[in-house]
Amino acid sequence: MTLPDADGTAVTYKLVGPGTGTVAVGDDGIDVSLTGTTAASSLTITSAGGNGFANLNSISSNGPLASITGPKVNLATSLTLAGAARKIVLNNVGTADQDNNITLGPGVPATISLGNLVSTVLTASSGINSLTVDNFTTSGMAPPSGFGPVVAYNSQITAPWIGSLISKGDFETPLSLSGAGAPGGVALRQAMIHDIPSNVSWAVTGSVGKIAITSASPPSRSPGLTLIATGQLGSFQDAGSFAGLLSASNIGSVTIDGNLNGNILAGDNLADQTFGAGSITSLKVTGSVSSSLITAGLSNDVLPVDDSSETLIPGGRIKSLFIGGPVDSSSRFLAASLPPKVQIGGTTVSPAADPRFQI
């Protein structure tokens, strides 16, 4: 079936396998509805002429699909599947200053490739093998009267687990991963993000493999990422400055190619406020460290650190530290076991004689 969209682009809809479909034109645009589909059904949408893109309002199905393929499809509001889809390829999803949704039912893990998403809530009943986006951002608008707070239309990802998360541009989207059925207990295997320009929280039940933020952002970067993982964090790398929070049972290597003005807490389970002996394998900061707390096995996360309420849990360990620039007097590096010597601003420092390494 071939029909024009609002700007005259010829859009061809092809459903292969079980099921039937309808294309309805309403006040909000073009809605594609599928019924009777199975895991052997595939929907392909192509476009020609006009602006080259198929501009649709929504796609829905009352069953699973093998695939949805529409690299030139822009969805204004929603994609809703009662079952899962093994592969989803679309262009942009969502319209600014309104709520938009992608809802995937239970079934096989999905491989998803999308363009720009705005103010979109993605909810997957099953795991996601990979999610690749150009940008995933939020939007907001002032009230019509011009008075009152800005109304925020937030983005969110909720899923049991994600294998690979890649954002080629800005990523302003909170994550909530339950860890249910995560391969090897790793709820987020890897995340490669260009930049996190605003404050977002990632709540992960289970372990995290690798996180890399690839943009060399300026030193004035906002707090950005708050990661709270109940399991381990294998590695974290920020090509710019970091002012957020990393919390996990154990933390592998942390590399910050700018300044650190945040907190790195190993042994802390902030999800249920329990604290144990954790470890940080290595921390390397090429710039300065200010107003930061780096701990492995602190008895609680009360800030500022106060020796009347906090102790170091035996077994906590920071194995290796290198700080290229200065460290201010309000920052702390705390663990029951510290390296005998560390480099700070080109000078060798003994933690045993430095108050920045003591409660």
C-alpha positions in Angstrom: 0.0 0.0 0.0 1.3 3.5 -1.0 -0.3 6.7 0.4 0.9 10.3 0.6 1.7 11.9 3.9 0.9 15.5 4.8 3.7 17.0 2.7 3.1 14.8 -0.3 5.8 12.2 0.3 4.8 8.8 -1.1 4.9 6.4 1.8 4.8 2.6 1.2 3.7 0.2 3.9 4.5 -3.5 3.6 3.6 -6.2 6.1 5.1 -9.6 5.6 3.9 -12.6 7.6 0.8 -13.1 9.7 -1.5 -10.1 10.5 -3.3 -7.3 8.9 -2.9 -3.5 9.1 -4.7 -0.2 8.7 -3.5 3.2 7.9 -5.8 5.9 9.2 -5.5 9.7 8.7 -6.9 11.7 11.7 -6.6 15.1 13.2 -3.2 14.2 14.7 -1.8 12.7 11.6 -1.3 9.1 10.3 -1.8 6.2 12.6 -0.6 2.7 11.6 -2.4 -0.1 13.5 -1.5 -3.8 13.2 -3.5 -6.8 14.4 -2.8 -10.5 14.5 0.9 -10.2 14.1 3.4 -12.8 15.4 7.1 -13.0 15.9 7.3 -13.9 12.2 5.7 -10.6 11.1 7.8 -7.8 9.6 6.6 -4.2 8.9 8.6 -2.1 6.4 7.9 1.5 5.7 9.7 3.3 2.8 9.3 6.8 1.4 9.9 8.6 -1.9 9.5 12.2 -3.1 8.4 15.1 -1.0 10.8 15.7 1.8 11.9 12.1 1.7 10.6 11.3 5.2 7.4 9.5 6.3 5.9 11.6 9.0 3.5 9.5 11.1 1.7 10.1 14.3 1.9 6.5 15.7 2.5 2.8 15.1 0.8 0.1 17.2 0.3 -3.6 17.2 -1.7 -6.0 19.4 1.0 -8.7 19.0 4.8 -9.2 18.6 6.8 -8.5 15.5 10.1 -9.8 14.0 11.0 -6.3 12.9 9.9 -2.7 12.2 12.1 -1.1 9.5 11.6 2.6 8.7 14.9 4.5 8.7 13.1 7.5 7.2 10.0 7.3 9.5 9.4 10.2 12.0 6.9 9.3 14.8 5.2 12.3 16.4 3.9 10.5 19.5 4.1 6.8 20.0 5.2 3.3 19.2 3.1 0.7 21.1 3.6 -3.1 20.8 1.7 -5.6 22.9 4.6 -8.0 22.3 8.3 -7.6 21.6 10.1 -6.8 18.4 13.5 -8.3 17.6 14.6 -5.3 15.5 13.4 -1.7 15.4 14.8 1.0 13.0 13.2 4.4 12.9 14.3 8.0 12.5 13.0 10.6 15.0 10.5 9.9 17.8 8.6 12.4 19.8 7.4 16.0 19.6 8.8 18.7 21.9 6.6 20.0 24.7 4.4 17.0 25.0 4.6 13.4 26.4 5.6 10.7 23.9 6.0 7.0 24.4 7.7 3.8 23.2 6.2 0.7 24.8 7.5 -2.8 24.1 5.8 -5.9 25.4 7.4 -9.1 26.6 9.4 -11.4 24.3 12.8 -11.5 22.7 15.4 -8.8 23.5 15.3 -5.9 21.0 17.9 -4.3 18.9 16.9 -0.6 18.5 18.3 2.1 16.2 16.7 5.6 16.4 17.5 9.2 15.4 16.6 12.0 17.7 14.2 11.4 20.6 12.6 14.1 22.7 10.5 13.9 25.8 10.0 10.2 25.2 9.4 7.5 27.8 10.8 4.1 26.6 9.4 1.1 28.5 10.5 -2.4 27.6 9.1 -5.5 29.4 12.1 -7.5 28.2 15.8 -6.8 27.9 17.3 -4.6 25.2 20.3 -6.0 23.3 21.3 -2.6 22.0 19.9 0.9 21.9 21.6 3.4 19.5 20.3 7.0 19.3 21.5 10.3 17.8 20.2 12.4 20.8 17.8 11.6 23.6 16.7 14.8 25.3 13.9 16.5 27.3 11.9 19.6 26.6 9.9 22.2 28.6 7.5 25.1 28.0 6.3 28.0 30.0 2.7 28.1 31.0 0.3 29.9 28.6 -0.2 32.8 30.9 3.5 33.4 31.1 3.4 33.0 34.9 4.5 30.0 36.9 7.2 27.3 36.5 8.3 25.8 33.2 6.4 22.5 32.5 8.9 19.7 31.9 8.2 16.9 29.5 10.7 14.3 30.7 12.4 11.3 29.0 12.9 8.0 30.7 14.1 4.5 29.9 12.8 1.6 32.0 13.9 -2.0 31.2 15.2 -5.1 32.8 18.7 -4.7 31.2 20.5 -3.1 28.3 23.5 -4.7 26.6 24.8 -1.7 24.7 23.7 1.9 25.0 25.1 4.4 22.4 24.2 8.0 22.1 26.0 9.9 19.3 24.9 13.3 20.8 23.3 14.6 24.0 21.7 12.2 26.4 19.5 13.7 29.1 17.5 10.5 30.0 17.2 8.8 33.3 17.6 5.0 33.4 15.9 2.5 35.6 17.1 -1.1 35.1 15.6 -3.8 37.3 18.3 -6.4 36.4 15.7 -9.1 35.9 17.2 -11.8 33.6 20.4 -9.7 33.0 23.1 -11.9 31.4 25.6 -12.7 34.2 24.0 -10.2 36.5 25.2 -7.3 34.3 22.3 -5.0 33.9 24.2 -2.5 31.7 27.1 -4.0 29.8 28.3 -0.8 28.2 27.3 2.8 27.6 29.0 5.1 25.1 27.6 8.6 25.5 28.8 11.7 23.7 27.6 14.1 26.4 25.3 14.4 29.4 24.6 18.1 29.6 22.0 18.0 32.4 21.4 16.2 35.6 20.3 12.6 35.1 20.1 9.6 37.4 20.8 6.0 36.4 19.4 3.4 38.9 20.8 0.0 38.2 20.0 -3.2 40.1 23.0 -5.4 39.2 26.4 -4.6 37.8 27.6 -2.2 35.1 30.4 -3.0 32.7 31.7 0.1 31.1 30.6 3.7 30.9 32.4 6.3 28.7 31.5 9.9 28.1 33.3 11.0 25.0 32.8 14.8 24.9 35.7 16.9 26.3 33.2 19.3 28.0 34.4 22.5 29.6 35.3 22.6 33.3 31.9 24.3 34.1 29.9 21.1 33.2 26.8 20.6 35.3 26.6 17.7 37.7 25.5 15.4 34.9 25.4 11.7 35.7 24.4 10.1 39.0 25.0 6.4 38.9 23.6 4.2 41.7 24.4 0.5 41.0 23.8 -2.3 43.5 26.6 -4.4 41.9 30.0 -3.6 40.5 31.1 -0.9 38.1 33.8 -2.2 35.8 35.1 1.1 34.4 34.2 4.7 34.0 35.9 7.3 31.6 35.0 10.9 31.1 36.8 12.8 28.4 36.0 16.1 30.2 35.3 17.1 33.7 33.0 15.1 36.1 30.8 16.6 38.8 28.4 13.8 39.4 28.2 10.7 41.5 29.3 7.1 41.0 28.2 4.5 43.6 28.7 0.7 43.3 29.8 -2.2 45.4 33.2 -2.2 43.8 34.6 0.1 41.2 37.3 -0.8 38.7 39.2 1.9 36.8 38.0 5.6 36.8 39.6 8.0 34.4 38.6 11.7 34.3 40.5 13.7 31.6 39.4 17.0 33.2 38.6 18.2 36.7 36.7 16.2 39.4 34.1 18.0 41.5 32.0 15.0 42.5 31.7 11.8 44.6 33.0 8.3 43.9 31.7 5.8 46.5 32.6 2.1 46.5 30.9 -0.2 48.9 27.8 1.9 49.1 24.4 0.6 48.1 22.5 3.9 48.0 19.4 2.2 46.7 18.7 0.7 50.2 21.2 2.7 52.3 23.5 -0.2 53.2 27.3 0.1 53.3 30.1 -2.4 53.1 33.8 -2.8 52.3 34.3 -1.9 48.7 37.3 -1.3 46.5 38.5 1.2 43.8 41.1 -0.3 41.6 42.4 3.0 40.1 41.5 6.6 39.9 43.2 9.0 37.5 42.3 12.7 37.3 44.3 14.8 34.9 43.0 18.1 36.3 42.2 19.3 39.8 40.0 17.8 42.5 37.7 20.0 44.6 34.8 19.4 47.1 35.0 15.7 46.3 34.6 12.5 48.3 36.3 9.4 47.1 35.7 6.4 49.4 35.9 2.6 49.6 34.1 1.3 52.6 32.9 4.4 54.4 30.2 3.5 57.0 27.7 6.0 55.6 27.4 8.8 53.0 26.8 11.7 55.3 28.5 14.9 53.9 30.6 16.6 55.0 32.6 13.8 56.5 32.3 13.9 60.3 34.4 11.5 62.5 31.6 11.4 65.1 29.3 9.5 62.8 31.5 7.7 60.3 34.1 5.0 60.3 36.1 3.1 57.7 34.9 -0.5 57.2 37.7 -3.1 57.3 38.6 -4.5 53.9 37.8 -1.3 52.0 40.6 -0.4 49.6 41.8 2.2 47.1 44.6 0.6 45.2 46.0 3.4 42.9 45.6 7.2 42.8 47.0 9.8 40.4 45.9 13.4 40.4 47.5 15.7 37.8 46.4 19.0 39.4 45.8 20.4 42.9 43.5 18.9 45.5 41.6 21.3 47.8 41.4 20.8 51.6 37.7 19.9 51.5 38.2 16.8 49.4 38.7 13.4 51.0 40.2 10.0 49.8 39.1 7.5 52.4 39.6 3.7 52.8 41.0 1.3 55.3 43.7 0.5 52.9 45.4 3.2 50.8 48.5 3.2 48.6 51.6 4.1 50.5 52.4 6.9 48.0 50.3 8.9 45.5 51.0 11.6 43.0 49.1 14.9 43.4 50.0 17.9 41.2 53.4 16.5 40.4 54.3 15.9 44.0 54.6 12.5 45.8 52.3 12.5 48.8 52.1 10.1 51.8 48.5 9.4 52.7 49.4 8.5 56.2 50.6 12.1 56.9 48.0 14.0 54.8 44.6 15.1 56.3 42.9 14.7 53.0 43.3 10.9 53.4 41.8 10.9 56.9 38.3 11.2 58.4 
